[in-house]
Amino acid sequence: MRLPHRFTRPRGASHIRDARRCAMRVGTLSNSFLAVLLFSAGFITACDSAPGTTPLDAVAPVVEDIQVSPDVLALDQIAGEGDAVTAPITVSANVLDENEDLSTFFVVIRSALSGQTPLATAEVPIPNSGRVQTVLDLTVSRAESGRFTVSVFASDTQGHLSNVAYHVIDVTASSEPPVILDVDMPERVSRPAAGEPPISIALVVRADDPDGLTNIAFVQVIVNGGTTLRLCDDGGQGVCNAGFGVSSGDVVAGDGLYTLTIQLESTNAPGTYTFEYSVVDRSGLRSATEVRSMVIE
């Protein structure tokens, strides 16, 4: 078995060129799970070029854009009896290889405690470049909590190992759903006259979560039981709803006030409109629904 002189972690997909130069080889990886064992022991985190000249065909795969779902586990919300619970974890990533001689996609999930053996591992055959997805059964004690690390990497048929991409799963022993503290919206609005510009109406929800605002996945409103729109706490920096055409109108990012700005035009139909607000956290827990009405004249 031959290992390069040192290992470092490439930072981000922008360093693909550096990752492709690493071309790390661990024998021929005839036993592909050897790669997982080496990673678990801390020998593999990614790589720089080994000493000497790298053969032209020694192009390592590149792994990027890792996604994990769910990335928050509230153990008291998982059904089952006993001291341990099992939850399916979906892991996906893009795997690229110039030589198109990919072999295996590896996933390792480790607990927050150092020196522990992996909690779950997976090996997925990958014949060519593209997005790879797999589902692992993660079993943990109901009393365990902390930040678990998900690591993925890939190998090709020549034994070259890619960079390592990381994600985390926040595990809580108990959790409560998010809450809506207040809803601010007008009860009655008059349409603009024909030919006049639309009127901007801000819908604002003050939300909170027992695990902190960062645990809120999204705040939404359903209008008249049909259209679903998102409210954002983004400081008005981006478009809150794709294709909606206006900024969220949010004033300060990260303050727990989620805003959606809608436009009332002269052509909108008069009547009473119903708005159903709810908040969902990263583990899928949902707040109680708050219902408000607006009369359009």
Summary of the structure (lengths in Angstrom):
residues: 297
radius of gyration: 24.8
end to end distance: 77.7
largest distance: 78.9
contacts: 903
relative contact order: 0.15
helix: 8%
strand: 45%
